[in-house]
Amino acid sequence: MKKLEKDLQEAYKLRFEFFNLYENKEARWHKKYSNHKLYPTVVKSFQYNFSEIGLKMPQLIEKFNLSS
């Protein structure tokens, strides 16, 4: 469970950076994180709005088998 919490925290951080620190510079964010283990999860999370992500992110991490 500890690994899931760590992965969730990191995924939320990456998502925050995309929407807040890399606004209008999204290509730079993609280049920087394209090799990160959570990249596919975070990119998939863009399909969900802010109010849904708290429920969806753990499911996405499980789907991509990152917390096992």
Backbone bond lengths (Angstrom), bond angles and torsions (degrees), N, CA, C in turn:
res aa  C-N    CA-C-N  psi(-1)  N-CA   C-N-CA  omega(-1)  CA-C   N-CA-C  phi
1 M - - - 1.460 - - 1.528 110.50 -
2 K 1.299 117.42 -32.67 1.457 120.94 -179.16 1.531 111.28 -62.20
3 K 1.344 116.84 -39.17 1.462 120.95 178.61 1.523 110.66 -64.68
4 L 1.314 118.00 -39.85 1.464 121.49 178.02 1.528 110.05 -60.96
5 E 1.316 117.26 -44.07 1.462 121.17 179.27 1.530 111.23 -62.34
6 K 1.328 116.34 -41.76 1.458 121.06 178.93 1.534 110.41 -65.25
7 D 1.335 116.82 -43.91 1.464 121.04 178.12 1.530 111.20 -63.93
8 L 1.323 116.83 -40.22 1.463 120.08 177.92 1.525 110.75 -62.16
9 Q 1.313 116.45 -45.74 1.456 120.57 -179.54 1.526 110.30 -60.40
10 E 1.315 117.14 -44.32 1.464 120.93 179.94 1.533 111.32 -66.57
11 A 1.325 117.48 -40.43 1.465 120.95 178.98 1.525 110.89 -64.41
12 Y 1.315 116.80 -42.57 1.470 119.90 177.29 1.529 110.92 -63.38
13 K 1.330 116.91 -37.34 1.462 121.18 178.51 1.529 110.12 -63.29
14 L 1.329 116.81 -46.87 1.464 120.50 179.99 1.525 111.27 -62.60
15 R 1.303 115.77 -41.57 1.468 120.01 178.57 1.529 110.74 -64.16
16 F 1.331 116.55 -42.75 1.460 121.09 177.47 1.526 110.64 -59.19
17 E 1.335 115.97 -46.59 1.462 119.71 179.49 1.524 111.15 -58.47
18 F 1.318 116.55 -43.74 1.465 119.69 -178.69 1.521 111.14 -58.39
19 F 1.309 116.78 -48.54 1.462 120.85 -174.36 1.529 113.97 -81.92
20 N 1.329 118.31 -22.12 1.457 119.96 -174.35 1.530 114.11 -113.62
21 L 1.303 117.60 -43.96 1.460 119.50 -176.27 1.525 113.04 -92.00
22 Y 1.333 116.63 -25.78 1.462 120.64 -177.32 1.525 112.17 -111.00
23 E 1.306 116.60 24.57 1.458 120.16 177.82 1.525 108.73 -60.13
24 N 1.318 116.54 129.90 1.464 125.17 -176.18 1.529 112.93 67.87
25 K 1.341 116.78 9.56 1.468 122.04 176.70 1.531 108.94 -134.18
26 E 1.323 116.05 35.22 1.455 121.20 -173.32 1.531 112.92 -58.55
27 A 1.328 117.36 -34.83 1.469 120.53 -179.94 1.525 110.92 -61.68
28 R 1.321 117.19 -36.27 1.469 120.57 177.72 1.523 110.59 -65.78
29 W 1.330 116.87 -39.95 1.462 120.74 178.20 1.528 109.46 -62.02
30 H 1.339 117.34 -47.25 1.466 121.00 -179.79 1.525 110.97 -60.28
31 K 1.318 117.20 -41.83 1.468 120.43 179.08 1.521 111.04 -64.54
32 K 1.331 116.33 -42.81 1.462 121.04 -177.92 1.530 112.29 -64.81
33 Y 1.339 117.15 -40.67 1.461 120.74 -172.18 1.525 115.13 -107.77
34 S 1.317 118.53 7.94 1.468 120.07 -174.74 1.534 113.35 -60.62
35 N 1.318 118.15 -23.74 1.466 120.95 179.18 1.529 113.23 -101.74
36 H 1.305 117.46 3.86 1.464 121.84 179.89 1.527 109.12 -72.02
37 K 1.325 117.19 142.45 1.472 120.06 -177.13 1.526 112.86 -62.48
38 L 1.325 117.79 -25.45 1.465 120.94 -179.14 1.531 112.85 -93.87
39 Y 1.320 117.55 -0.61 1.463 120.89 -176.74 1.533 112.91 -53.39
40 P 1.342 119.84 -51.58 1.475 118.42 -179.34 1.532 112.81 -61.08
41 T 1.317 116.32 -36.14 1.460 120.74 179.26 1.521 111.00 -65.44
42 V 1.316 116.10 -47.23 1.464 120.45 -177.85 1.527 110.37 -66.66
43 V 1.321 117.49 -41.62 1.465 120.08 178.44 1.528 110.08 -61.63
44 K 1.313 117.28 -42.63 1.470 120.98 177.32 1.531 110.38 -62.91
45 S 1.322 117.32 -33.20 1.464 120.95 -178.18 1.529 112.40 -66.70
46 F 1.327 117.55 -18.22 1.460 120.50 178.75 1.523 112.17 -64.48
47 Q 1.314 117.37 -15.28 1.467 121.63 177.96 1.536 111.54 -74.52
48 Y 1.331 116.70 -12.88 1.463 121.30 -176.17 1.517 109.92 -112.31
49 N 1.316 115.24 144.26 1.460 118.47 179.76 1.534 110.40 -81.69
50 F 1.296 114.57 172.07 1.456 121.69 -174.47 1.524 113.07 -56.56
51 S 1.323 117.12 -38.29 1.465 119.81 -177.34 1.530 112.74 -72.86
52 E 1.313 118.19 -17.93 1.468 121.76 -179.48 1.525 113.52 -96.23
53 I 1.317 117.56 -21.04 1.454 120.07 -166.70 1.528 113.75 -65.88
54 G 1.313 118.16 -28.86 1.461 120.17 177.92 1.515 112.99 -61.56
55 L 1.320 116.74 -31.35 1.460 120.88 177.50 1.522 112.27 -89.07
56 K 1.317 116.56 -32.52 1.467 120.53 -174.25 1.524 114.13 -82.56
57 M 1.321 117.77 -34.45 1.462 119.45 -175.11 1.528 112.82 -59.93
58 P 1.333 120.30 -45.12 1.472 118.22 176.91 1.530 112.17 -60.10
59 Q 1.320 117.46 -37.01 1.458 121.14 177.92 1.526 111.10 -65.48
60 L 1.315 116.40 -40.41 1.460 119.76 179.04 1.523 111.64 -65.82
61 I 1.321 116.53 -40.68 1.467 119.53 178.27 1.528 110.00 -62.65
62 E 1.322 116.73 -43.30 1.465 120.22 177.05 1.531 110.79 -62.75
63 K 1.329 116.38 -41.45 1.460 121.20 -179.18 1.526 111.54 -60.44
64 F 1.315 116.29 -40.54 1.462 120.65 179.88 1.530 112.19 -86.56
65 N 1.351 116.73 7.80 1.467 122.98 176.26 1.521 113.08 54.45
66 L 1.296 116.66 41.65 1.449 119.90 -178.15 1.517 113.76 -92.46
67 S 1.293 117.37 -17.23 1.468 118.41 -175.80 1.518 112.60 -103.88
68 S 1.306 117.91 5.02 1.479 119.54 -179.17 1.503 111.67 -84.29
